[in-house]
Amino acid sequence: MTEAMISARGLRKAFGDFEAVKGIDVEVRRGESFGFLGPNGAGKSSTMRMVAAVSPISGGELRILGMDPATDGPAIRGRLGVCPQEDTLDNELNVFDNLYIYGRYFGLGKAEVRARAEELLEFVQLTDKRKAKVEDLSGGMKRRLTIARSLINSPDLLLLDEPTTGLDPQARHVLWDRLFRLKQSGVTLVLTTHYMDEAEQLCDRLVVMDKGLIVAEGSPLELIREHSTREVAELRFPVGENDAHAEKVADLGRLEVLPDRILVYSDDGEEVTAKVHERGLQPAAVLVRRSTLEDVFLALTGRTLVD
């Protein structure tokens, strides 16, 4: 269970004078679910393309499944499953044939790939859609079919780039269940995601990337403990009054003053709200919640949008 499926040391990726990945160390162990988090432009996609053995490294060392992608690219790709962010299904083929034809690319025999396709359709709950046109599927069904296709070669390592982007909550939870079952069966998962709740649900460990560097690493719980507090009290005052009220609660915990609310980070949010009211302050609304990975993410990478 401790075998390294991915091992990177000082990994770099440059495009001319621009360095997208600036020397990162990553190790992914067999059987775990590992996540890359980060804002746009952090270097996640560049890292995933190097891991997928489709983009050469610019510096450092990288081993995938114990092999060097510079010399063993085809062998590595034959043991990977890749689920891209955008669905690349063949609209001219039906659901079953999307799996069957793709499986034949890996050199699988007709009987083997047919059996494998039927098994995967059942796994992703699309058996009743086996003869349907791709264009008639919902977004969630297309994502499940894309994941099924990425599993046709029984990969040792499955790479997922933003697997649930654009899906409604019900479809996301169905997909989470399928991915969790894959992990339970021993498939190693590596994913990028913008959804912090998804990372908390799926990832055993993760790294937070920002501007080409890894700024934090650990399990979701470890990162919350290290970079946040147990609870957060959200205090909403009328617009324009947050700065004045912030001075009156500055001693109650770490503050973050936003345009629409004040966040007070502490180990006891209820105690914070009680003291706020004891001081005669009357927020328009109060919310006490547990600290999440999103709090960590925003603390490490900031709230400013990056294009």
N, C-alpha and C positions, 0 to 999 in steps of 0.2 A: 504493500500500500504506500510505500515511501519512494517508489521508483519515480524518477523525474521524467515526466512526459515532455516538458518544455524547460530548458535551462538557458538563460541569457545572462551574459556578464558584460557590462559596459556597452550594451547594444545601442547602436546609433543608426539614424537614417537621415540623409541629407538630400535635398533637391537643389542642386547648385549651391548657392551661398546660404540657403535657408536650411536650418537643422530642425527637422520635425521631432526627432527623438534624440535626446541628448545624453545618452549613456546610462541606461537603466539595467538593473539586475532583477530578474524574475525567475522564479522556479514554481512550476505547477506539478503536483504529485499525482500519481495514478489514482483514479477514482474520486477525485475531488471536483468541486465546481468552483471555478475561479473567475473573478470579474475584473474588468477594466472600467473604471469610472473616470469621468472628466468632462469639462466643457468642450464645446466645439473648438477644434484646433489644438487640443491637448496632446495629440500624438497617438490616440487610441487606434484609429484606423490604419495608420502607418505601421504600428506595431503588429496589428492583426494580419496585415498583408505579408509581413516578413515571416510571421509564425505559420501562415498558410503556404509558405514556400513559393509565392508568386511575385515577390518583390525582394531583390537582393539587399543584403545589409550593407551599410556604409562603414561600419566599424564595430569592434567588439567581437564577441563570440555568441553563437546561437546553435543550439542542438535541439532538434525536434525528434522525439521518439528515439533518442540516442544517435541520430544521424545528422550530418551536416547538409543543410538545404542547398549550399552552393554546389555540392557534388551529388547529392542523393535526392534532388527535388522530386523526380517522378515516383520514387519509392515512398517518399513521405506523403505526397499527395494521394497515393493509392490507399493510404491508411487513415486519411482525414475525411471528416464530413464537414461541409461548409454550408451554412445557412446565411446567405447575404441579407443585407438590410432590405433591399428591393427584391420582390419576387421576380424570378427569371423563368417562370414556368412557360412551357410551350402551349400557346393558346390553340394551336392546330391539332393538338392531341387531347384525348380524353384523360381523365384522372389516372386510370390504371396505366395507360400507355406512357404517361409522363414518368412513371416509376420504371416501367419495363424497359423503355428505350435508354433511359439514363443508366440503368443497371448494366445493360449490354456494353456501355462504354468502358466499364471496368473489366470486361472480359468474362463476366459471369455466364455460365451456361443457361440455356433457355429455361429448362425446368427449374433450376436454382433461382434465377431471378424472378420467375413467375411466382414461385412459392414465397419468396422474400417480399415481393410486392403485395401479395394478399395478406401476409402477416403484418406488414407495416400499415396497410389501409385499416386493418382492424385496430392496430395500436393507436392510430390517430383518429379513430372513429369516423372513417370516411368510406367504409365498405359499401354503404347504400348509395354512394356517389361514384362508384368505380367507373361507370360509363358516362358520367356527366361531363359536359364541356367545362373547361377551366373558367371561361368567362362567366359562367352561370354560378360560380361559387361565391360565397361571402368572403370578406377579408380574412376572417378567422379561419375559414376552411382552407384558403390559399396558403396561409402561414403554416397550417398543420401539414398540408401537402408538401410544402417546401422542406419542412423538417423531415418528413418521411423520405423524401428524395435524397436528402443529405445522409440518411442512414442506410441507403440501399446496399452499400459496400461493407456493412458491419464495421464502421470505423472504430479505431481505438481512441480517437480524439475528435470531439465535435466542437466546431467553432461557430458561434452564433453572434451575428452583428445586429444589435437592436432587435431582438426576436419578436417583440410585441408592439413595436411602434405602430400607431394608428388603429389599434384594436380597441373594441369596447371592453368594459370591465369583465363581462362574462367570458368573452373569448380569451382574454388574458389569463384568467384563472384556469380555464381548460388547458391552455398551453403550459402554464406553470405545472399543472398536474402531470402532463406528459413528460416534461423535462425532469421533474423530480423522479418519476419512474425510471427514466433513462439512467439517472445518477445512481439510483438504487440497484440497477442491473450491472453497474460497473463501468459505464461509459464516463470518460473524463470530459467535463464541459468547460469551455472557456467562452465568456460572453462579454460584450459591451452593452451598456444600457444607460438610458437617461432617467429611468424610473428607479428612484431610491428604494421604494417598497419592493420592487422586483429583485434588486440586489440583496435586500435583507432576506427575502424569501428563498432565493436560489443559491446564493454564494456562501461557501464555507470560508473562503478568504477572498480578499480583493485588494487592489491597489487603486489609489486616487492619483490620477495624472493631471498635471497642469503645466502648460508651456514646455512640453517635451520631457518633463521630469516626473519621477514618482515622489509625491509629497507625503504620502501615508500608506501604510500597509498593515493588514491584520484582518481578523474576522469582523463582521459588522458590530458585534457586541464590544469587542476590544477597541474599535475605533470610536464608538460612542463614549465608552468609559474614558478614553484618553483625551478626546478633543471636545467633549461636551459635558453635560451634567445629566443627572437622572431624569429631571423634569424641566419643563419650560412653561412659564406663565405668560400668556399673551394678553396684554392690556390695551384696549382700544379707547382712545380719548378723541374728542372732536378734532377735526382737521386743524392743524396749526398749533395745537397745545401740547404735542408730544415732548418737545424739548424742555418746556417748563416743568412738566410732570416728571420727566426723567430725573431731574435733579433731586426730586423728593423721594425717589425710590432707588437711588444709586447704590445704597448700602445693602440692598436686599439680595444682590447677586450680580453676575455679569450681565451687563445690559447691551442690547442692540436696538437702537432707535431707528425705526423705519417710518416712511411717510404716513402709513396708515395704522401703526401700532408700535408698542414697546414690547420687546421680548426680554424676559427676566429669566436667566438660566440659574437654576438652583437644584438642590436635592429634594426640596419639598415645596412644590408649587402651591399647595393649599395654604401653607404657612405664609408664603409671599402674599397671596391675595388677602389673607386675614389682616396682615400688617398694612397693606395698602388701604383697606377700609378703616382700620384703626386710626390712620393718619387723616381721615376725612376726605380721601380721594374717592371719586365716584366714576370709574370707567364706564363707558357706554356698553362695553361687553368684556367679559373675562373668559379665557379658555385655559385650562390646565391640561397639559398633555405630556406624555413621555417624550424624552428626547429621541430623535430618529437619525438615521443615516443622512437624511437631507440636511439636518442642522450641521452635521460634520462636513458634508460636501460644501455647503455655502461658507462655512467658517474657513475652510482651506482654500477655496477657489474664488471666493467673493461673489457678490450678487450682480455685478455688472455684466450685461450681455456681451458675449463674444461672437462676432460674425465669422 
